[in-house]
Each structure stands twice: as structure tokens, then as C-alpha cells.
């Protein structure tokens, strides 16, 4: 069964957790004890309805304040497809959580309160989905029941979002608008009769019919080496395999390949998965590859198709989302983790802070980048990195910066 990874985003009280709870309830994905707990807690809180947000907000502070703080991953299935939903917080101070939740998602649901329309956080969440190049974005205009199911209000929000779409740099993004009421289940699982002016699918129907293959954009093949396999048995005495995960495209026996950083060339001899051999391995496959030539390869090296080599650079320019309370400043030193490769890195220039409403640069040459800010930087690594621009290869175009003092993940970068 196919699996679709989805991130949710929206401002505070836009109804993300309620929407997910409603999806779980209407698809009969809630266990009896969980449903009973929701019913009892809803009565205890004095509600005359089921508070579906209780199905996802697991922290005590979340339930007490009625907000989402942590990223929760929710799993459920329909007969057609399995879903993994990252329920991310809406507060501006949790922008880093939203980036984390959306980073591995193939689609995103951005909620907008029909009464309030597009707000600052809507800009921010749409910007992040654009930055992360999430191909399919659903704008779920929620709480339509509190806006009298108004088509005019829905179209007003739709026009404001389309204005952002025109200004965005990622033109392959597909935007779908769906008016919903998560609390009452209108257009969530089944098409609502209360909005006859809406001619599209319900939210669940739309998600079930997404073409997952189209979401995963193909690009140049990258095979970073995780480990070298040398069995200590007589049967495989001369076996030397290179294990890792294929990103971007496909590899097959007979392909001419180049090993970086040595630039040594060879051909793929065999492709193994556990105890089976394959002629071809697709993107996303974790395999072991052997080569026709005995070459010197170690963890952190990269195997690519000959003629499709990435840039080999020490100096990197990137867009960074800062995730640490300690600001990023010029001359700061970090560890850079780029795939399986790591090195020391020094910040050589904090070039700008970027506005998240697509209006350009907030500040040029700022003194620092603070928690949850997004900016452009340059850094210099202690050894060459094999890099692609994020727009060309998502996996090989990203990195994280690690604070050497605390070992915390301080920032995530998208290579330009």
C-alpha cells in the first residue's frame, strides 16, 4: 500500500488538531478507549460536542492550553492509502517545528480560519512550503460554519493566496483550495451539502487521489556511502560492497560511475538487497553495490553516474532556518552534517534576513540570525563537500549545523 506523508500548518486556533481528529474519527481510525477518553474529556470541559483535538494533542500543556506545542506524527489508513501526518504548531516561536515537520512531507495542508482570513503565520507557512519545495499544498479554509458557509469569504481568501503564488519562486507547486468545517465534518471525508457552490472533492478524497510518484521529483543520482561491507567468511572472502541509499534517480548493473572525492571511475558489477541480487535499483532503495574495479572507498564518499557529478566545494551559500536560542553570527564555528559526510564549518557571512511574505529582504548584512529567523549565509567547510542546489536535489541540497558546545541541531540549510 502506498504511503503519503503530510504536514499540517496554520495559525493558532485554526483547527489543525481538530481536523486530524475528525479525519481519524470519520475513517474509524480511533480505538474504542481513545474515543471514550475524548467523550469523557469533552464532557468534563463542558463542551456539547466532541473535542477532536484531544486525539492528537498528547502533552498535558497542549490539552490545558488548547494549543499544539510539539510535532505529533499520526498514522492512519483508508482502503486506498496509508497516511503519516505531522501535526505542527502554529505559534511563530515554533517555526522550527514546522520546518522539521514539513521537511520529509510529500504534501502539506495549510489551514486558514475563514473568519480571520490570511494572517502573518499563513504567509510564513506558505513561504516555508515554498522554500522546502513541497509539491502539493492544500489550502483548507476552515471554520466555514462560523462564516455562514460564505462563497464570497472563501474566494477572498483564495485570491489572497493566489497573490502569494504569483510572487513565489517555485512554479511547479500545485495549490488546491477546499472549504471545510473540521468540527462538523463538512468536506473533510465526505462532500458537504451545505456548500453547493463548491464543486471539488472532499479533503480525504483529494489526498487519496494524489499521485505520489509525481510528488517525488526525479533528479540526478546520488549514492552516499554509509559503510563498506567486508564479510569475515570464507564464502565471501573477496566480497567488497558499498552500502547506502539511492537518492534522485535509478542505478543499474553496467552503469558507468564516478567515486568522489577521488574522481575514480568504474562500473556497477552487482546490486544486492539482503540475500537477493537485482539488475536495477530505484530511488529510495537501500542497497549494497559492488564495482568491477577494486577502488579505495570509505564512509562519506559518494558514488554518482559519470557525467552527472555534483559541485565539489568548500564554500557554500545557503538559505538557513535558525533553530537555536544562541544566534548565528559571523565567524561562529559549527559542525556541518551533509548527508553521511561531516566537517567543521565557519560562518563567513550573514548576508540577509528574508521576509516570509515574499516581499524580499528584511535586512541586509545583519549582525546575527536569531531563533526562527530565515536568512541567507555563506560558510566555509574544513574539507570539500559534494553538493547540489536544493532545487536540483532535495537530499543532497540540504545540511544541518550542529553547535559543537551543546551538540544541538542549531540550523537547517538549503543550498543555493
C-alpha positions as CSV (number, residue, x, y, z in Angstrom):
1,X,0.0,0.0,0.0
2,X,1.2,3.5,-0.9
3,X,2.2,5.9,1.9
4,X,1.6,9.6,1.8
5,X,3.5,11.9,4.3
6,X,1.6,15.1,5.0
7,X,2.4,18.2,7.1
8,X,-0.2,20.4,8.6
9,X,0.3,24.1,9.3
10,X,-1.8,27.1,10.3
11,X,-2.0,29.9,12.8
12,X,-3.1,29.3,16.4
13,X,-6.7,28.1,16.8
14,X,-7.1,27.5,13.1
15,X,-8.1,23.9,13.9
16,X,-5.2,21.7,12.8
17,X,-5.6,19.1,15.6
18,X,-9.4,19.2,15.3
19,X,-9.1,18.5,11.6
20,X,-6.8,15.5,12.1
21,X,-9.0,14.2,15.0
22,X,-12.0,14.5,12.6
23,X,-10.2,12.5,9.9
24,X,-9.4,9.8,12.5
25,X,-13.0,9.7,13.7
26,X,-14.7,9.6,10.3
27,X,-12.3,7.0,9.0
28,X,-12.9,4.9,12.1
29,X,-9.2,5.0,13.0
30,X,-9.7,5.8,16.7
31,X,-9.7,2.9,19.1
32,X,-12.7,2.5,21.5
33,X,-10.7,3.5,24.5
34,X,-9.4,6.6,22.8
35,X,-12.9,7.6,21.6
36,X,-14.2,7.1,25.1
37,X,-11.5,9.2,26.6
38,X,-12.3,12.0,24.1
39,X,-16.0,11.8,25.0
40,X,-15.3,11.9,28.8
41,X,-12.8,14.8,28.5
42,X,-15.2,16.8,26.2
43,X,-18.0,16.5,28.8
44,X,-15.6,17.4,31.6
45,X,-14.6,20.6,29.8
46,X,-18.3,21.4,29.3
47,X,-18.4,21.0,25.5
48,X,-21.6,19.9,23.8
49,X,-19.5,18.4,21.1
50,X,-16.6,16.0,20.8
51,X,-13.2,17.9,21.0
52,X,-11.3,16.0,18.3
53,X,-8.1,17.9,19.1
54,X,-7.7,15.7,22.1
55,X,-7.0,12.8,19.7
56,X,-3.6,14.4,18.7
57,X,-2.5,16.9,21.5
58,X,-0.7,14.5,23.7
59,X,1.2,16.8,26.1
60,X,-0.6,18.0,29.2
61,X,0.3,21.6,28.4
62,X,-1.3,21.2,25.0
63,X,-4.5,19.9,26.4
64,X,-4.6,22.5,29.1
65,X,-3.9,25.5,26.8
66,X,-5.8,24.1,23.8
67,X,-2.7,24.6,21.5
68,X,-0.2,22.4,19.8
69,X,3.4,22.7,21.0
70,X,5.2,19.6,19.8
71,X,5.2,17.9,16.4
72,X,3.0,14.9,16.6
73,X,3.0,12.1,14.0
74,X,-0.3,10.5,13.4
75,X,-0.8,7.3,11.4
76,X,-4.0,6.0,9.8
77,X,-5.1,4.3,6.7
78,X,-8.0,4.0,4.3
79,X,-8.6,1.1,1.9
80,X,-6.7,3.1,-0.8
81,X,-3.7,4.6,1.0
82,X,-1.8,4.9,4.3
83,X,-1.1,8.4,5.8
84,X,1.5,9.8,8.1
85,X,0.5,13.3,9.2
86,X,2.9,15.7,11.0
87,X,0.7,17.9,13.2
88,X,2.9,21.0,13.6
89,X,2.5,24.0,16.0
90,X,1.1,27.3,14.8
91,X,2.9,29.8,17.0
92,X,5.6,31.9,15.4
93,X,8.1,30.7,18.1
94,X,7.6,27.2,16.8
95,X,8.6,27.9,13.2
96,X,11.5,25.4,13.6
97,X,9.0,22.7,14.4
98,X,7.0,23.4,11.3
99,X,10.2,23.2,9.2
100,X,11.0,19.9,10.8
101,X,7.5,18.5,10.2
102,X,7.4,19.6,6.5
103,X,11.0,18.6,5.7
104,X,10.0,15.0,4.9
105,X,6.5,15.6,3.7
106,X,5.2,15.0,0.2
107,X,2.2,17.2,0.7
108,X,1.1,19.9,3.0
109,X,-2.2,21.2,4.4
110,X,-2.3,24.9,5.4
111,X,-5.3,25.8,7.4
112,X,-6.8,29.3,7.3
113,X,-9.6,30.5,9.6
114,X,-12.5,31.6,7.4
115,X,-13.3,34.4,9.9
116,X,-9.7,35.8,10.1
117,X,-8.5,35.2,6.6
118,X,-4.9,35.2,5.6
119,X,-2.7,36.3,8.6
120,X,1.1,36.6,9.2
121,X,1.5,33.0,10.0
122,X,-0.2,32.0,6.8
123,X,2.5,33.9,4.9
124,X,5.2,32.2,6.9
125,X,3.8,28.7,6.5
126,X,3.2,29.2,2.8
127,X,6.8,30.5,2.5
128,X,8.2,27.5,4.2
129,X,6.3,25.1,2.0
130,X,7.7,27.1,-1.0
131,X,11.2,27.0,0.4
132,X,11.0,23.3,1.0
133,X,9.5,22.8,-2.4
134,X,6.5,20.8,-1.2
135,X,4.9,20.0,-4.5
136,X,1.2,19.6,-3.4
137,X,-0.2,22.2,-1.0
138,X,-3.9,22.2,0.1
139,X,-5.3,25.4,1.5
140,X,-8.0,24.2,3.8
141,X,-10.3,27.2,4.6
142,X,-11.6,26.0,8.0
143,X,-14.5,27.1,10.2
144,X,-16.7,27.8,7.3
145,X,-19.7,27.2,9.6
146,X,-18.7,30.3,11.5
147,X,-18.6,32.3,8.2
148,X,-22.1,31.2,7.2
149,X,-20.5,28.9,4.5
150,X,-19.9,32.1,2.5
151,X,-18.6,31.6,-1.0
152,X,-17.5,35.2,-1.1
153,X,-15.3,34.8,2.0
154,X,-13.8,31.7,0.6
155,X,-13.0,33.4,-2.7
156,X,-11.5,36.4,-0.9
157,X,-9.0,34.1,0.9
158,X,-8.4,32.2,-2.4
159,X,-7.4,35.5,-4.1
160,X,-5.0,36.5,-1.3
161,X,-3.2,33.1,-1.5
162,X,-3.1,33.3,-5.3
163,X,-1.3,36.7,-4.9
164,X,1.4,34.9,-2.9
165,X,1.6,32.1,-5.5
166,X,2.4,34.7,-8.2
167,X,5.2,36.1,-6.1
168,X,6.7,32.7,-5.2
169,X,9.8,31.2,-6.9
170,X,8.7,27.6,-7.0
171,X,6.3,27.4,-10.0
172,X,5.8,23.6,-10.0
173,X,3.8,23.8,-6.8
174,X,0.1,22.7,-7.1
175,X,-2.3,24.7,-4.9
176,X,-5.7,23.3,-4.1
177,X,-8.4,25.2,-2.2
178,X,-11.0,23.3,-0.1
179,X,-13.6,24.9,2.2
180,X,-14.2,22.8,5.3
181,X,-15.6,22.7,8.8
182,X,-13.4,20.3,10.8
183,X,-15.6,20.5,13.8
184,X,-18.7,19.4,11.9
185,X,-17.0,17.2,9.3
186,X,-18.1,19.3,6.3
187,X,-15.9,18.5,3.2
188,X,-13.5,16.6,5.4
189,X,-14.3,13.0,4.5
190,X,-17.5,13.5,2.5
191,X,-18.5,16.3,0.3
192,X,-20.8,18.8,2.2
193,X,-24.3,19.6,1.1
194,X,-24.0,23.0,2.9
195,X,-21.6,24.4,0.3
196,X,-23.3,23.6,-3.0
197,X,-21.2,26.2,-4.7
198,X,-18.1,24.1,-4.1
199,X,-17.6,21.6,-7.0
200,X,-14.4,19.9,-5.9
201,X,-13.5,16.8,-3.8
202,X,-13.6,16.4,-0.1
203,X,-10.2,16.7,1.7
204,X,-9.7,13.0,2.1
205,X,-10.8,12.2,-1.4
206,X,-8.2,14.7,-2.7
207,X,-5.5,13.2,-0.6
208,X,-6.3,9.7,-1.7
209,X,-6.1,10.7,-5.3
210,X,-2.7,12.4,-5.2
211,X,-0.1,10.9,-7.5
212,X,2.7,10.1,-5.0
213,X,5.1,9.3,-7.9
214,X,4.6,12.9,-9.2
215,X,5.4,14.4,-5.8
216,X,8.8,12.8,-5.6
217,X,10.7,14.8,-8.2
218,X,13.3,12.9,-10.1
219,X,16.8,14.3,-10.3
220,X,20.5,13.3,-10.7
221,X,21.5,10.1,-8.9
222,X,23.4,10.4,-5.6
223,X,24.6,7.4,-3.7
224,X,26.4,8.5,-0.5
225,X,28.4,5.6,1.1
226,X,27.1,4.6,4.5
227,X,29.5,1.8,5.1
228,X,31.9,-0.6,3.4
229,X,30.9,-4.3,3.8
230,X,33.6,-6.9,4.1
231,X,32.2,-10.2,5.4
232,X,34.5,-12.3,7.6
233,X,33.5,-15.6,6.0
234,X,35.3,-17.9,3.7
235,X,32.5,-17.9,1.2
236,X,32.6,-14.1,0.7
237,X,36.3,-13.7,1.4
238,X,36.9,-11.3,-1.5
239,X,33.5,-9.5,-1.3
240,X,33.7,-5.7,-1.1
241,X,30.3,-4.0,-1.1
242,X,29.3,-0.4,-0.6
243,X,26.1,0.2,1.3
244,X,23.8,3.2,1.2
245,X,20.6,4.7,0.0
246,X,19.9,5.9,-3.6
247,X,18.6,9.4,-4.0
248,X,17.4,11.2,-7.0
249,X,17.2,8.6,-9.8
250,X,17.9,4.9,-10.5
251,X,21.1,2.8,-10.8
252,X,21.6,-0.4,-12.7
253,X,24.2,-3.0,-13.4
254,X,26.6,-1.8,-16.0
255,X,26.2,1.9,-15.3
256,X,29.4,3.9,-15.5
257,X,30.0,5.6,-12.2
258,X,32.5,8.1,-10.6
259,X,33.5,7.9,-7.0
260,X,34.0,11.2,-5.2
261,X,36.3,12.8,-4.0
262,X,38.9,10.7,-5.8
263,X,37.1,11.0,-9.2
264,X,38.0,7.3,-9.8
265,X,35.7,5.7,-12.4
266,X,34.3,2.2,-12.6
267,X,31.2,0.2,-13.5
268,X,28.5,-1.3,-11.3
269,X,29.0,-5.0,-11.2
270,X,26.2,-6.2,-8.9
271,X,23.3,-4.7,-6.8
272,X,22.4,-6.6,-3.6
273,X,19.4,-6.3,-1.3
274,X,19.9,-8.6,1.7
275,X,20.4,-12.0,0.1
276,X,19.0,-11.1,-3.4
277,X,20.6,-9.6,-6.5
278,X,18.9,-7.1,-8.7
279,X,19.7,-5.7,-12.1
280,X,18.2,-2.3,-11.3
281,X,17.6,-0.3,-8.1
282,X,15.2,2.7,-7.9
283,X,15.5,6.0,-6.0
284,X,14.8,5.5,-2.3
285,X,16.2,1.9,-2.2
286,X,18.8,0.9,0.4
287,X,21.2,-1.4,-1.3
288,X,24.7,-2.7,-1.4
289,X,26.7,-2.2,-4.7
290,X,29.8,-3.9,-5.9
291,X,32.1,-2.4,-8.6
292,X,34.1,-4.1,-11.3
293,X,37.3,-2.4,-10.1
294,X,38.9,-2.6,-6.6
295,X,38.9,1.1,-5.6
296,X,39.5,2.8,-2.4
297,X,36.1,3.9,-1.0
298,X,35.1,4.8,2.6
299,X,32.1,6.1,4.5
300,X,31.3,9.7,3.5
301,X,32.4,9.2,-0.2
302,X,29.8,9.5,-2.9
303,X,29.0,7.4,-6.0
304,X,27.4,9.1,-9.0
305,X,26.8,8.4,-12.6
306,X,29.7,9.5,-14.7
307,X,28.9,12.9,-16.3
308,X,26.4,13.8,-13.6
309,X,28.9,14.9,-10.9
310,X,27.8,17.4,-8.3
311,X,29.8,20.5,-7.4
312,X,32.8,19.9,-5.1
313,X,33.1,23.0,-2.9
314,X,34.4,24.1,0.5
315,X,32.5,27.4,0.3
316,X,28.7,27.1,0.4
317,X,25.9,29.7,0.0
318,X,22.6,28.7,1.6
319,X,19.3,29.7,2.9
320,X,19.1,28.8,6.6
321,X,16.3,28.4,9.1
322,X,17.8,29.1,12.5
323,X,16.7,26.8,15.3
324,X,18.8,27.6,18.3
325,X,18.5,30.2,21.1
326,X,22.1,31.2,20.6
327,X,22.2,33.4,17.5
328,X,24.1,32.7,14.3
329,X,26.9,35.3,13.8
330,X,29.9,35.8,11.6
331,X,32.9,33.7,12.5
332,X,30.8,31.3,14.5
333,X,32.0,27.7,14.2
334,X,29.8,24.6,13.8
335,X,29.9,21.0,12.6
336,X,28.2,20.7,9.3
337,X,26.4,17.4,8.6
338,X,25.7,16.9,4.9
339,X,24.2,13.5,4.3
340,X,26.6,11.0,5.8
341,X,29.5,13.4,5.4
342,X,30.6,15.8,8.1
343,X,33.1,18.5,8.6
344,X,33.9,21.6,10.6
345,X,32.4,24.8,9.3
346,X,32.9,28.6,9.9
347,X,30.3,31.2,9.1
348,X,31.9,33.7,6.7
349,X,29.0,36.0,6.1
350,X,25.4,36.5,7.3
351,X,24.2,38.1,4.1
352,X,20.5,38.9,4.9
353,X,17.3,38.1,6.8
354,X,14.5,37.1,4.5
355,X,10.9,38.3,4.9
356,X,8.4,35.4,4.8
357,X,5.7,37.3,3.0
358,X,7.7,37.2,-0.3
359,X,8.3,40.9,-0.1
360,X,12.1,40.4,-0.2
361,X,14.9,41.1,2.2
362,X,14.1,42.4,5.7
363,X,17.7,43.4,6.5
364,X,21.0,43.2,4.5
365,X,24.2,42.2,6.3
366,X,22.6,41.8,9.7
367,X,24.7,41.3,12.8
368,X,23.1,38.0,13.6
369,X,20.3,35.5,12.8
370,X,18.1,34.6,15.8
371,X,15.7,31.8,16.7
372,X,13.1,31.0,14.0
373,X,14.5,33.6,11.5
374,X,15.3,32.6,7.9
375,X,18.3,34.2,6.2
376,X,21.0,33.8,3.6
377,X,24.5,32.9,4.7
378,X,27.9,31.7,3.4
379,X,30.1,29.2,5.2
380,X,33.4,27.5,4.7
381,X,33.9,23.8,5.4
382,X,37.2,22.2,6.5
383,X,37.0,19.8,3.6
384,X,35.3,19.7,0.2
385,X,31.6,18.8,0.2
386,X,29.8,17.2,-2.8
387,X,26.8,19.5,-3.1
388,X,23.8,20.2,-5.4
389,X,21.4,23.1,-5.2
390,X,18.3,22.2,-3.2
391,X,16.1,22.9,-6.2
392,X,18.0,20.2,-8.2
393,X,18.3,17.5,-5.5
394,X,16.5,17.9,-2.2
395,X,18.5,15.3,-0.3
396,X,22.0,16.4,-1.5
397,X,21.0,20.1,-1.3
398,X,20.4,20.2,2.5
399,X,22.5,20.1,5.6
400,X,22.3,20.8,9.3
401,X,24.6,22.8,11.5
402,X,25.4,21.4,14.9
403,X,26.6,23.5,17.9
404,X,29.9,21.9,19.0
405,X,29.4,23.1,22.6
406,X,25.9,21.7,23.1
407,X,25.7,19.2,20.3
408,X,22.3,20.7,19.5
409,X,21.0,21.0,15.9
410,X,21.3,24.7,15.5
411,X,20.1,25.3,12.0
412,X,19.0,23.6,8.7
413,X,20.3,24.9,5.4
414,X,19.1,24.7,1.8
415,X,22.0,25.1,-0.7
416,X,21.6,27.7,-3.4
